[in-house]
Amino acid sequence: MKKSITIVLTVFILMLACGVSAQNADLYFRAGAAKIDITPDENKLPENIDGILDRLYSRAIVVENGVTSAALVTVDTGMIFEQTWKNVSQRIEKELGIPARNVLLTATHTHSGVMWLDPDLEDNIFRSVKMAKEKLRPARIGYGTGVSYLNVNRNIIDPKTRRWWEGPNYDGPSDKTVAVVRFESTTGEPIAVYYNYAMHAVTVGQLDMISADAPGAASRYIEDSFDNRIVALWSTGACGDQNPVYYQQTYDLREIRIKDYAKRGIDISNSMPPGGQGLNKQDPEVIRLMSQQKQMILSMGQFLGEEVMHVMRGMERMSDSGQIFGGQKTVSFPGRDRTNQGRAGFEGTYKDGNPVELRLGLLLIDDIAFGTVNAEVFSLIAQRLKKESPFARTMMVTVTNGMANSGYIPNDAAFGYLTFEVLSSRCKPGYAENAIVNGILDLMSDAKRAQ
């Protein structure tokens, strides 16, 4: 009798072991990456654009584990419009079998792109994902974090006017973390790197030229360092209140535009100077400032790229198998519409507006959590999410999967500041921060239950 029980138990244990092995075998990662040039035709640029400074790309990483798949996509554009997100994600799901909820379609948020003029944009984004999927091979994935001091809080009290204005606030909230996800073959060959950093891509915005700005420079530097055997994807962190720390040339060029408008009797001193006019680009001072801006994005790209590669070199834990989970949800809260004007420093007046609707998302690859928001979010909201997340390896990816009707999204405490982001926000105070953090935490709970 004992012998029979022993045999039965042994067979049962072996069956469990075989089942676990089969399950793990199904979860082995495969990954592929690709990029496609999406720079618009120079002959079709609007009159206020002077040409192309550097090329724009759609970069994509596809990862699968035998059960499901996901796509990480970054596009050199200002925002991902709602219809673009819907069309591309649905096509990816229908034709490539990657669930739309597992797609992260992110803008680098460059202020020097006009990609909505390109009728082929959606097709090019799709093709970058398709090419990445065609390159799938056994892979392992690692995660690490580094530090970069290229960003800075951009809201200060002007020392002359004693009012809120835009400038480098070295003491303001700012997350210096560079989160890095490395994809390589099981034999150690590079496939892709996905890096997350919170900084506006606005350095060359006054040039009136097409450019991927600092994100493009950083990705190109990384790719060149690997002899283009790797695809490097910038991921936009919570940069709603974060500018490049070295930004003086832009302030100087804005002042030149403001003075030019003033000569014509137009006061734009408390607004964002429009592009394409107000600068004599033959003036030696303008030429010098613009030349410095062009050099600045290359410098920032090199420094950020070096930090990304430093983190990559230090990764010791690489996973060749794991889960993939995707989820999305929409949260809604009261909105407002502004009834007066002015960029910063003065009280805004408002009336009740349509509700604000945000699309939140979560993509979990192994135990790396990508929390997403389709808007520009303040740094402290992302820092709170990372603090409260049940996953130690968490990042916030913004301007992803569409474009919310919110404008900027300040953290709750920031609504007491008369900054241009707060004044222009459609969010009523006291709702957005909790809605974002708790909404993504709910998706994380769903992911935990699915494990």
C-alpha positions in Angstrom: 0.0 0.0 0.0 2.8 2.4 1.0 4.6 1.5 -2.3 1.5 2.4 -4.3 1.1 5.7 -2.5 4.7 6.5 -3.1 4.4 5.7 -6.8 1.3 7.9 -7.2 2.9 10.8 -5.3 6.0 10.5 -7.5 4.0 10.5 -10.7 2.0 13.5 -9.4 5.2 15.5 -8.6 6.7 14.6 -12.0 3.5 15.8 -13.7 3.7 19.1 -11.7 7.3 19.6 -12.7 6.5 18.9 -16.3 3.7 21.4 -16.2 5.8 24.1 -14.7 8.6 23.4 -17.3 6.1 23.6 -20.1 4.7 26.8 -18.7 8.1 28.4 -18.4 9.0 27.3 -21.9 6.0 29.2 -23.2 7.2 32.4 -21.5 10.7 32.6 -23.1 11.2 36.1 -24.6 11.8 36.9 -28.2 12.5 40.5 -29.2 13.1 42.5 -32.4 13.6 46.2 -33.2 13.5 48.5 -36.2 13.4 52.2 -37.2 12.0 54.0 -40.2 12.7 57.5 -41.4 9.6 59.6 -41.2 11.0 63.0 -42.1 8.6 65.0 -44.2 9.5 66.0 -47.7 11.4 69.3 -47.6 9.4 70.6 -50.6 6.1 70.2 -48.6 7.2 72.1 -45.5 5.1 75.2 -44.5 6.5 78.6 -45.3 7.5 79.3 -41.6 9.8 76.2 -41.6 13.3 76.9 -42.9 14.4 73.3 -43.6 15.5 70.1 -41.9 18.1 70.1 -39.2 18.1 66.3 -38.6 16.0 63.3 -39.5 12.9 62.1 -37.7 12.2 58.4 -37.0 9.6 55.9 -35.8 11.5 53.4 -33.6 9.9 50.2 -32.4 10.6 47.2 -30.2 8.4 44.1 -30.3 8.7 41.5 -27.5 6.7 38.3 -27.1 6.8 35.3 -24.7 4.9 32.6 -26.6 1.6 33.6 -24.9 1.2 37.2 -25.9 3.2 40.1 -27.3 3.8 43.9 -26.9 5.1 46.8 -28.9 7.1 49.8 -27.6 7.0 52.5 -30.2 8.5 56.0 -30.1 7.8 58.6 -32.8 9.7 61.9 -33.3 6.7 64.1 -33.2 5.1 66.6 -30.8 2.1 64.6 -29.8 0.3 61.4 -30.8 -3.1 62.5 -32.0 -6.1 60.5 -30.9 -7.0 59.3 -34.4 -3.4 58.3 -35.1 -3.3 56.2 -31.9 -6.6 54.5 -32.7 -5.8 53.8 -36.3 -2.3 52.5 -35.6 -3.0 50.4 -32.5 -6.0 48.8 -34.1 -4.1 48.0 -37.3 -1.2 46.5 -35.2 -3.7 44.3 -33.4 -5.5 43.2 -36.5 -2.6 42.6 -38.8 0.2 41.7 -36.4 -1.7 40.1 -33.6 -0.3 42.4 -30.9 -3.1 43.4 -28.6 -3.8 47.1 -28.7 -3.7 47.3 -24.9 -0.1 46.1 -25.1 1.0 48.9 -27.5 2.8 51.9 -26.1 2.8 54.6 -28.8 4.9 57.5 -27.5 5.8 60.9 -28.8 9.3 62.3 -28.1 7.4 65.6 -27.8 9.9 67.4 -30.0 8.7 71.0 -30.5 10.4 71.0 -33.9 8.3 68.4 -35.7 5.3 68.9 -38.0 4.5 65.3 -38.6 0.7 65.9 -38.9 1.5 67.2 -42.4 2.7 63.7 -43.5 -0.2 61.6 -44.8 2.1 58.5 -44.6 2.8 58.8 -40.9 0.4 56.1 -39.7 1.7 53.7 -42.3 5.3 54.4 -41.4 4.7 53.8 -37.7 2.9 50.5 -38.5 5.8 49.5 -40.8 8.4 50.1 -38.1 6.4 47.7 -35.8 6.0 45.2 -38.6 9.7 45.3 -39.3 10.5 44.8 -35.6 8.3 41.8 -35.4 10.0 40.3 -38.5 13.3 40.5 -36.6 12.1 38.6 -33.5 14.7 36.2 -32.0 15.4 34.7 -28.6 16.2 37.5 -26.1 16.8 38.5 -22.6 15.8 41.7 -20.9 17.5 43.8 -18.2 16.7 47.0 -16.3 18.7 49.6 -14.5 18.7 53.2 -13.5 21.1 56.1 -13.8 21.2 59.8 -13.2 21.4 62.8 -15.5 21.3 66.5 -14.5 20.3 67.7 -18.0 16.8 68.5 -16.8 15.6 71.2 -14.3 12.3 72.5 -13.0 11.3 75.3 -15.2 9.1 77.5 -12.9 10.6 80.3 -10.9 9.7 83.5 -9.2 11.2 86.3 -11.4 13.7 88.3 -9.3 12.6 91.5 -10.9 8.8 91.2 -11.2 8.4 88.9 -8.2 5.9 86.9 -10.3 6.0 83.4 -11.6 7.8 83.0 -14.9 9.8 80.4 -16.9 13.4 79.8 -15.9 15.7 77.2 -14.3 14.6 76.5 -10.7 17.5 74.5 -9.3 15.6 73.9 -6.0 12.3 72.9 -7.7 11.0 69.3 -7.9 12.9 67.4 -10.6 13.5 63.7 -11.1 17.0 63.1 -12.4 16.5 59.3 -12.9 17.3 57.7 -16.3 15.4 54.4 -16.4 16.9 51.9 -18.9 15.6 48.7 -20.4 18.0 46.6 -22.4 17.1 44.0 -25.0 19.8 41.6 -26.2 19.9 38.2 -27.8 20.6 35.2 -25.6 24.1 35.2 -27.0 24.6 38.8 -25.9 24.2 40.6 -29.2 22.5 44.0 -28.8 18.9 44.4 -30.1 17.5 47.6 -28.5 17.5 49.9 -25.6 14.5 51.8 -24.2 15.3 54.7 -21.9 13.0 57.0 -20.0 13.8 60.6 -19.0 11.8 63.6 -18.0 12.9 66.6 -20.1 11.1 68.7 -22.7 12.5 68.5 -26.2 12.5 72.2 -26.8 16.1 73.2 -27.2 16.0 74.1 -30.9 12.4 75.2 -31.0 13.4 78.7 -32.0 15.3 77.6 -35.1 12.1 77.1 -37.2 13.6 73.8 -38.5 12.6 70.2 -38.4 14.5 68.3 -35.7 14.1 65.5 -33.2 15.9 67.7 -30.7 17.8 66.2 -27.8 15.9 62.8 -27.8 16.9 62.3 -31.4 20.5 63.3 -30.7 20.7 60.9 -27.8 19.3 58.0 -29.7 21.5 58.6 -32.7 24.6 58.8 -30.4 23.7 55.4 -28.8 23.0 53.7 -32.1 26.2 55.0 -33.6 28.2 53.8 -30.6 26.9 50.3 -31.4 27.6 50.6 -35.1 23.9 50.8 -35.6 23.4 47.2 -34.4 20.9 48.6 -31.9 17.7 50.6 -32.0 17.5 53.2 -29.2 14.1 54.4 -28.1 13.6 57.6 -26.0 10.7 57.4 -23.7 9.1 60.7 -22.5 9.0 60.9 -18.7 6.9 63.2 -16.6 8.3 66.4 -18.1 5.3 68.8 -17.7 7.4 71.1 -15.5 10.9 70.1 -16.8 13.1 71.9 -19.3 16.7 71.4 -20.4 19.0 73.0 -17.8 20.9 74.9 -20.5 18.3 76.9 -22.3 19.5 80.5 -22.2 19.8 80.9 -26.0 16.0 80.2 -26.3 15.2 82.9 -23.7 17.5 85.3 -25.6 15.9 84.5 -29.0 12.4 84.9 -27.5 13.4 88.4 -26.3 14.6 89.3 -29.7 11.2 88.2 -31.2 9.3 90.1 -28.4 11.2 93.3 -29.2 10.6 92.9 -32.9 6.8 92.5 -32.3 6.9 95.6 -30.0 8.3 97.7 -32.8 5.1 96.9 -34.7 2.9 97.7 -31.8 2.2 94.1 -30.8 2.8 93.1 -27.2 3.7 89.4 -26.8 5.7 89.8 -23.7 3.4 87.6 -21.6 2.8 84.9 -24.3 4.8 82.3 -26.2 6.3 84.1 -29.2 5.1 82.5 -32.4 7.6 80.9 -34.7 8.5 81.7 -38.2 8.8 85.5 -37.8 10.3 88.2 -35.6 13.9 87.1 -36.1 16.4 88.4 -38.6 18.3 85.2 -39.3 21.1 87.2 -41.0 21.9 89.1 -37.8 25.2 88.0 -36.2 23.7 87.7 -32.8 20.8 85.5 -34.0 23.3 83.4 -36.0 25.5 82.8 -32.9 22.5 81.9 -30.7 21.1 79.5 -33.2 24.5 77.9 -33.8 24.9 77.4 -30.0 21.4 75.7 -29.9 22.4 73.3 -32.7 25.6 72.4 -30.7 23.6 72.1 -27.5 21.4 69.2 -28.6 24.4 67.3 -29.8 26.1 67.9 -26.4 23.0 66.8 -24.5 22.6 63.8 -26.7 26.1 62.7 -26.0 25.9 63.1 -22.3 22.5 61.4 -22.0 23.6 58.7 -24.4 26.7 58.0 -22.3 24.7 57.6 -19.1 22.3 55.2 -20.9 25.2 53.1 -22.0 26.8 53.3 -18.5 23.6 51.8 -17.1 23.6 49.1 -19.8 27.1 48.0 -19.0 26.3 47.7 -15.3 23.3 45.3 -15.8 23.9 41.9 -14.2 20.4 40.6 -14.0 19.0 39.6 -17.4 15.7 37.7 -17.7 15.1 35.3 -20.7 11.5 34.6 -19.7 8.6 36.3 -17.9 5.1 37.6 -18.1 3.7 40.3 -20.4 0.6 42.1 -19.2 -1.2 45.1 -20.7 -4.1 47.1 -19.5 -5.8 50.4 -20.2 -8.5 52.5 -18.5 -10.1 55.9 -18.9 -10.5 58.2 -15.9 -12.7 61.3 -15.9 -12.9 64.3 -13.5 -14.2 67.9 -13.6 -12.7 70.3 -16.2 -12.5 74.0 -16.6 -12.1 76.5 -19.5 -10.0 79.7 -19.0 -11.7 83.0 -19.8 -8.7 85.4 -19.7 -5.3 85.4 -21.2 -1.6 85.7 -20.1 1.2 83.2 -20.0 2.2 83.4 -16.3 2.3 85.5 -13.2 -1.4 86.7 -13.0 -4.6 85.0 -11.7 -6.5 83.0 -14.2 -10.3 83.2 -14.5 -12.3 80.1 -15.4 -15.7 78.7 -16.1 -16.9 75.1 -15.9 -15.9 73.1 -18.9 -16.3 69.6 -20.3 -14.9 66.8 -18.1 -11.2 65.9 -18.5 -10.7 62.4 -19.8 -7.3 60.7 -19.5 -6.3 57.4 -20.9 -4.1 55.5 -18.5 -2.2 52.3 -19.2 0.1 49.7 -17.8 2.5 47.4 -19.7 4.3 44.9 -17.6 7.3 43.0 -19.1 8.7 40.6 -16.6 8.5 42.8 -13.5 9.3 46.1 -15.3 6.2 48.3 -15.1 5.5 51.0 -17.7 2.7 53.3 -16.4 1.3 55.5 -19.2 -0.6 58.7 -19.5 -1.7 60.5 -22.7 -0.8 64.0 -21.5 2.0 66.1 -20.0 2.4 65.3 -16.4 4.3 67.1 -13.6 7.4 65.4 -12.1 6.0 64.9 -8.6 3.1 62.8 -9.8 5.5 60.3 -11.4 7.6 60.3 -8.3 4.6 59.5 -6.2 3.6 56.6 -8.6 7.1 55.1 -8.3 7.0 55.4 -4.5 3.6 53.7 -4.2 4.1 51.1 -6.9 4.2 47.4 -5.9 6.8 47.0 -8.6 10.3 48.1 -7.7 11.1 48.7 -11.4 8.5 51.3 -12.4 8.6 54.3 -14.7 6.0 56.7 -16.0 5.7 57.2 -19.8 3.8 60.3 -20.8 2.4 61.7 -24.1 1.5 58.1 -24.9 -1.4 56.5 -26.7 -3.3 59.5 -27.8 -3.8 63.1 -26.7 -5.9 64.0 -23.7 -8.2 67.1 -23.5 -6.4 68.2 -20.3 -3.5 70.4 -21.2 -0.8 70.2 -18.6 -1.4 68.1 -15.5 0.1 69.7 -12.4 0.4 67.9 -9.1 -2.1 69.0 -6.5 0.3 71.4 -4.6 1.3 73.1 -7.9 -2.1 74.6 -8.4 -1.1 77.3 -5.9 1.5 78.6 -8.4 0.6 81.0 -11.2 2.8 79.2 -13.8 1.9 79.0 -17.5 1.3 75.2 -17.2 -1.2 75.7 -14.2 -3.0 78.6 -15.8 -3.5 76.8 -19.1 -4.5 73.4 -17.5 -8.0 72.3 -18.1 -7.9 70.3 -14.9 -9.8 71.6 -11.8 -7.6 71.5 -8.7 -7.6 68.4 -6.5 -8.5 65.6 -9.0 -5.8 64.8 -11.5 -3.0 63.6 -9.3 -5.1 61.0 -7.4 -6.9 59.9 -10.6 -3.6 59.2 -12.3 -1.7 57.5 -9.5 -4.7 55.5 -8.2 -5.8 54.6 -11.7 -2.4 53.1 -12.6 -2.1 51.4 -9.2 -5.5 49.7 -10.0 -4.1 48.4 -13.2 -1.1 47.1 -11.3 -3.5 45.3 -9.0 -5.1 43.7 -12.0 -1.6 42.6 -13.2 -0.9 41.1 -9.8 -4.1 39.1 -9.9 -3.3 37.8 -13.4 0.0 36.4 -12.2 
